[in-house]
Amino acid sequence: GIVFNTVNRYGLEYIAKSDVDFLYSELWPSENKDYNSLKETVDIGYELTGGKKNTVIAAYMNYGSADSKGEFNENSVRLCDAAIFAAGGDHIELGDTGMLCKEYFPNKNLTMTDSLKASMRSYYDFITAYENLLRDNVSEKNNKIQLQDIKTSNDGKADTVWTYAKGKEGYDVIHMINLLGYKWTGWRDDGANYDPPEFKKNIKLKYYIKDDEIKGVYLASPDLMGGKSEKLKYSVKEENEERYLEICIPELQYWDMVYIEKK
């Protein structure tokens, strides 16, 4: 296979038209510092190839701490992966000997805790199990999303739940990435010291729809029940001539995916 590294997306518009098997971008904070830039990279690749080629991102976690011995920060690793995976991309980060922290791949200064290893198994199981909802002919939707008494953004702003929707034939998919409590949204976490976001329970979600008939609403998360889907209670309501689903989300840790099956 043929792959070309478009560092910081440089030349991506040309490489996307070539015969590479997939798109590959090594991202650096000089130009792509926040979580939204990870999603943008995947989105641009999807747009340039008409959805025909997937994007793999090299984003070296906790880079600033990798010159000496230490451990990866599980919180920032999970959030970085959530940003990439929810967008439909993949992250080159794992190998036979551990996780990448530098562009010099043999660097082994940072090690994975047992907890992080378990989390990564769950995250990679998740993106395999739900690949059809994450990156199989899925396109962005502009349906309005609201969370009761919780700040949201559609571009990964600090101290919000980052929400957006995607759709494919028969399904709408809502992603919720938890950035509550964060003062800034740099993905790399050079100090390897990110705290977990503020976990939330019993969230009331409004998802505005048109005339779709709903068959069922489900929650899946790599953070909950090993990624197993859970059927959610919902009701169809109307307000100011706008129709919406009101859905109760039992818990949000790092990343929740709500998928709506339509008739």
Long-range contacts (C-beta under 8 A, 24 or more apart in sequence): 5-58, 8-32, 9-41, 9-44, 12-44, 12-45, 12-48, 13-48, 16-45, 16-48, 16-49, 16-53, 17-48, 20-53, 21-53, 22-53, 22-54, 22-55, 22-56, 23-49, 23-53, 23-54, 23-55, 23-56, 24-55, 24-56, 24-57, 24-58, 24-92, 25-55, 25-56, 25-57, 25-58, 26-57, 26-58, 26-59, 26-103, 27-57, 27-58, 27-59, 29-186, 29-187, 29-188, 33-186, 33-187, 33-188, 34-156, 34-184, 34-185, 34-186, 34-187, 35-79, 35-80, 35-83, 35-156, 35-162, 35-177, 35-179, 35-185, 35-187, 36-83, 36-155, 36-156, 36-162, 36-185, 37-187, 38-80, 38-83, 38-84, 38-87, 38-89, 38-187, 39-83, 39-84, 39-86, 39-87, 39-156, 41-89, 42-84, 42-87, 42-88, 42-89, 43-87, 43-140, 45-89, 46-88, 51-137, 51-139, 54-88, 54-89, 54-90, 54-135, 55-88, 55-89, 55-90, 56-89, 56-90, 56-91, 56-92, 57-84, 57-89, 57-90, 57-91, 57-92, 58-91, 58-92, 58-100, 58-103, 59-84, 59-91, 59-93, 59-187, 59-188, 60-100, 60-101, 60-102, 60-103, 60-188, 61-93, 61-99, 61-100, 61-101, 61-188, 61-189, 62-101, 62-110, 62-188, 62-189, 62-190, 62-191, 62-192, 63-101, 63-102, 63-188, 63-190, 64-188, 64-190, 64-191, 64-192, 65-101, 65-110, 65-190, 65-191, 65-192, 66-101, 66-102, 66-107, 66-109, 66-110, 67-109, 68-109, 69-109, 69-110, 70-109, 70-110, 70-111, 70-192, 71-110, 71-111, 71-112, 71-113, 71-116, 71-192, 72-99, 72-101, 72-110, 72-111, 72-112, 72-113, 72-116, 72-192, 73-189, 73-192, 73-193, 73-194, 74-113, 74-115, 74-116, 74-119, 75-189, 75-194, 75-195, 75-196, 75-197, 75-254, 76-187, 76-188, 76-189, 76-192, 76-194, 77-116, 77-119, 77-120, 78-119, 78-123, 78-223, 78-254, 78-255, 79-177, 79-178, 79-179, 79-187, 79-194, 79-197, 79-254, 79-255, 80-187, 80-188, 81-120, 81-123, 82-177, 82-254, 82-255, 83-156, 83-162, 83-177, 83-187, 85-123, 85-126, 85-127, 85-134, 85-255, 86-134, 86-175, 86-177, 86-255, 86-257, 88-134, 88-135, 88-138, 88-166, 89-135, 90-127, 94-120, 94-124, 110-192, 119-222, 122-222, 122-223, 122-226, 122-227, 123-222, 125-222, 125-226, 125-227, 126-220, 126-221, 126-222, 126-227, 129-227, 130-220, 130-227, 130-257, 132-168, 133-168, 133-171, 133-173, 133-257, 133-259, 134-173, 134-257, 136-168, 137-168, 137-169, 138-166, 138-167, 138-168, 138-173, 139-166, 139-167, 139-168, 140-164, 140-165, 140-166, 141-165, 141-166, 141-167, 141-172, 143-172, 143-207, 143-208, 143-209, 144-206, 144-207, 144-208, 144-244, 145-174, 145-205, 145-206, 145-207, 145-208, 146-205, 146-206, 147-176, 147-203, 147-204, 147-205, 147-206, 148-203, 148-204, 148-205, 148-206, 150-180, 150-200, 150-203, 151-180, 156-185, 157-185, 158-182, 158-183, 158-184, 158-185, 159-183, 161-200, 161-252, 165-207, 170-261, 170-262, 171-259, 171-260, 171-261, 171-262, 172-207, 172-209, 172-212, 172-259, 172-260, 172-262, 173-257, 173-258, 173-259, 173-260, 174-205, 174-207, 174-257, 174-258, 174-259, 174-260, 175-255, 175-256, 175-257, 176-205, 176-249, 176-252, 176-255, 176-256, 176-257, 176-258, 177-254, 177-255, 178-252, 178-253, 178-254, 178-255, 196-253, 196-254, 197-253, 197-254, 199-251, 199-252, 199-253, 200-251, 200-252, 201-250, 201-251, 201-252, 202-248, 202-249, 202-250, 202-251, 203-248, 203-249, 203-251, 203-252, 204-246, 204-247, 204-248, 204-249, 205-245, 205-246, 205-247, 205-248, 205-249, 205-258, 206-244, 206-245, 206-246, 206-247, 207-244, 207-245, 207-247, 207-258, 207-260, 208-242, 208-243, 208-244, 209-236, 209-243, 209-244, 209-245, 210-243, 211-243, 212-262, 212-263, 213-262, 213-263, 214-245, 214-260, 214-261, 214-262, 214-263, 215-261, 215-262, 215-263, 216-260, 216-261, 217-245, 217-247, 217-258, 217-259, 217-260, 217-261, 218-258, 218-259, 218-260, 218-261, 219-249, 219-250, 219-256, 219-257, 219-258, 220-256, 220-257, 220-259, 221-252, 221-253, 221-255, 221-256, 221-257, 222-254, 222-255, 223-253, 223-254, 223-255, 223-256, 224-251, 224-253, 224-256, 232-258
